[in-house]
């Protein structure tokens, strides 16, 4: 079977369509050959400082001049949406308008694609994304996905780090992910922080093979130069197998040994790998503040993701200890720490969904503790991430494929900023077109739903993040090549709408 990527590559080679397909494109080839050599350019007054910084970084295929320039950059004559651009192609030159520095970057990328053609066209191109935030989330090994396990049975169940020399083995994967994000016109990468990274305030929490947290600084800086922000996810409250549980078991609300050995065994089904800490403990609060400070010293992102997902262990917390109140207090305290530095927090929203009342949320709050009733107690500036667990990596076709996203529709009415999130896993082989197509379909559905909700709830729909697992460094390139980010622009995902896509049908 041909790989889906190969089919797409063939279409690009013979089809004049650009990727992503612009909202408006009316280009007609002329008899004039495409100019060779560096293109001269000039910028009219009115461009922002950020836009001028982008132009200052142009490579050797461009040359600045004060007069008779072939390309002229200028502020928009008519209004453009954020991250939008408009360009007019004529035999005598090109005029490019942009709404901001992101729009200018995307315009330059479009020019580079058209520039590869043999003939100079005439006509007009205009484009802008429908969703302002378009991110990809990568999960690297923590104690629940490999590494030094909390439970001995993980050594048999999950890949270990025996073949790795350390965190540095994963850095090429992150660089490739960043390249894919830039190419796909994504503007955010979300990375999980766990024991792979050594926190300055608490180095004892790290794996023996961990790297210092500031090892990520050059990667963060490079992506920022291309308009991509790296957002950290620090797993707070739940999933403490990744942080506090191994060294500080006495800080947990539920001791580890009370968890069933296997999901589905008595007393009730539970995510057995997911201990939660006691957010009311002064020691825990000090640890949380220390870790958040470490993170904010390295990451300059405007939002810090603080986890809080899959807190099923709340069912073992006695009612007298107010498990719902503990969940809310944990979010409020972390938000307070982050707000002091002028940042915002985001959380996974599954514990705020009543899966009995909202269709399609099979992995919503199944703990029996009614945390969804506390949504009004969570400050409105907390961003809610709706992770769609549905099996996007399962073989095609699959029963239960979503036709709508009711959880997004509900969260959009809560007054919180909302990000949609589609679960994605690496396919077994790069040519597994059917499985890859399943991921694409789900992401596209979420993008369409978010675009619709953005109109109905102005200012509340932030955007979309695609979740991607990348646990195996030996398959870095294959993983990156088959990531949703790698061809998001071709599929018309992440809010790029309009135009004809060249995505081939799957038989």
MOKALIN-V967587 format. One record per backbone hydrogen bond with DSSP energy under -1.0 kcal/mol. CO is the residue of the C=O (numbers start at 1). NH is the residue of the N-H. If there is no record, write none. Layout:
BEGIN
co=CO nh=NH
co=CO nh=NH
END
This chain:
BEGIN
co=3 nh=7
co=4 nh=8
co=5 nh=9
co=6 nh=10
co=7 nh=11
co=8 nh=12
co=9 nh=13
co=10 nh=14
co=11 nh=15
co=24 nh=126
co=26 nh=124
co=28 nh=122
co=32 nh=120
co=39 nh=63
co=40 nh=71
co=41 nh=65
co=42 nh=73
co=48 nh=52
co=49 nh=53
co=50 nh=54
co=51 nh=55
co=52 nh=56
co=55 nh=58
co=59 nh=62
co=61 nh=39
co=63 nh=41
co=70 nh=94
co=71 nh=42
co=72 nh=96
co=73 nh=44
co=81 nh=84
co=84 nh=99
co=85 nh=127
co=86 nh=97
co=87 nh=125
co=88 nh=95
co=89 nh=123
co=90 nh=93
co=93 nh=90
co=94 nh=72
co=95 nh=88
co=96 nh=74
co=97 nh=86
co=100 nh=104
co=101 nh=105
co=102 nh=106
co=103 nh=107
co=104 nh=108
co=105 nh=109
co=106 nh=110
co=107 nh=111
co=108 nh=112
co=109 nh=113
co=110 nh=114
co=111 nh=115
co=113 nh=116
co=114 nh=117
co=118 nh=34
co=120 nh=30
co=122 nh=28
co=123 nh=89
co=124 nh=26
co=125 nh=87
co=126 nh=24
co=127 nh=85
co=133 nh=464
co=134 nh=187
co=134 nh=188
co=135 nh=466
co=136 nh=190
co=137 nh=468
co=138 nh=192
co=139 nh=470
co=142 nh=145
co=151 nh=154
co=152 nh=155
co=153 nh=157
co=154 nh=158
co=161 nh=164
co=166 nh=169
co=167 nh=170
co=168 nh=171
co=170 nh=174
co=171 nh=175
co=172 nh=176
co=173 nh=177
co=174 nh=178
co=175 nh=179
co=176 nh=180
co=177 nh=181
co=178 nh=182
co=179 nh=183
co=180 nh=184
co=181 nh=186
co=182 nh=185
co=187 nh=229
co=188 nh=136
co=189 nh=231
co=190 nh=138
co=191 nh=233
co=194 nh=197
co=195 nh=207
co=196 nh=211
co=198 nh=213
co=202 nh=205
co=203 nh=206
co=207 nh=210
co=209 nh=167
co=211 nh=198
co=212 nh=215
co=213 nh=216
co=214 nh=217
co=216 nh=220
co=217 nh=221
co=218 nh=222
co=219 nh=223
co=220 nh=224
co=221 nh=225
co=223 nh=226
co=223 nh=228
co=224 nh=227
co=229 nh=189
co=231 nh=191
co=232 nh=305
co=233 nh=193
co=234 nh=236
co=236 nh=238
co=236 nh=308
co=237 nh=277
co=239 nh=242
co=240 nh=245
co=244 nh=248
co=248 nh=251
co=249 nh=252
co=251 nh=278
co=255 nh=258
co=256 nh=259
co=262 nh=265
co=270 nh=272
co=271 nh=274
co=275 nh=240
co=276 nh=253
co=278 nh=281
co=281 nh=285
co=282 nh=286
co=283 nh=287
co=284 nh=288
co=285 nh=289
co=286 nh=290
co=287 nh=291
co=288 nh=292
co=289 nh=293
co=290 nh=294
co=291 nh=295
co=292 nh=296
co=293 nh=297
co=295 nh=299
co=302 nh=344
co=304 nh=346
co=305 nh=234
co=307 nh=348
co=310 nh=312
co=311 nh=314
co=312 nh=315
co=313 nh=316
co=314 nh=317
co=318 nh=321
co=319 nh=322
co=322 nh=326
co=323 nh=327
co=324 nh=328
co=325 nh=329
co=326 nh=330
co=327 nh=331
co=328 nh=332
co=329 nh=333
co=330 nh=334
co=331 nh=335
co=332 nh=336
co=333 nh=337
co=334 nh=338
co=335 nh=339
co=336 nh=340
co=338 nh=341
co=338 nh=343
co=339 nh=342
co=344 nh=304
co=345 nh=383
co=346 nh=306
co=347 nh=385
co=349 nh=352
co=350 nh=353
co=353 nh=365
co=354 nh=357
co=354 nh=358
co=358 nh=361
co=361 nh=364
co=369 nh=371
co=370 nh=373
co=371 nh=374
co=372 nh=375
co=374 nh=377
co=375 nh=378
co=379 nh=382
co=383 nh=347
co=384 nh=419
co=385 nh=349
co=385 nh=387
co=386 nh=421
co=388 nh=423
co=390 nh=392
co=391 nh=394
co=405 nh=409
co=406 nh=410
co=407 nh=411
co=408 nh=412
co=410 nh=413
co=411 nh=414
co=417 nh=384
co=418 nh=462
co=418 nh=463
co=419 nh=386
co=420 nh=465
co=421 nh=388
co=422 nh=467
co=429 nh=432
co=431 nh=433
co=432 nh=436
co=433 nh=437
co=434 nh=438
co=435 nh=439
co=436 nh=440
co=437 nh=441
co=438 nh=442
co=439 nh=443
co=440 nh=444
co=441 nh=445
co=442 nh=446
co=443 nh=447
co=444 nh=448
co=445 nh=449
co=446 nh=450
co=447 nh=451
co=448 nh=452
co=449 nh=453
co=450 nh=454
co=452 nh=456
co=453 nh=457
co=457 nh=460
co=460 nh=418
co=462 nh=133
co=463 nh=420
co=464 nh=135
co=465 nh=422
co=466 nh=137
co=468 nh=139
co=472 nh=475
co=473 nh=476
co=475 nh=479
co=476 nh=480
co=477 nh=481
co=478 nh=482
co=480 nh=483
co=487 nh=491
co=488 nh=493
co=493 nh=496
co=495 nh=130
END
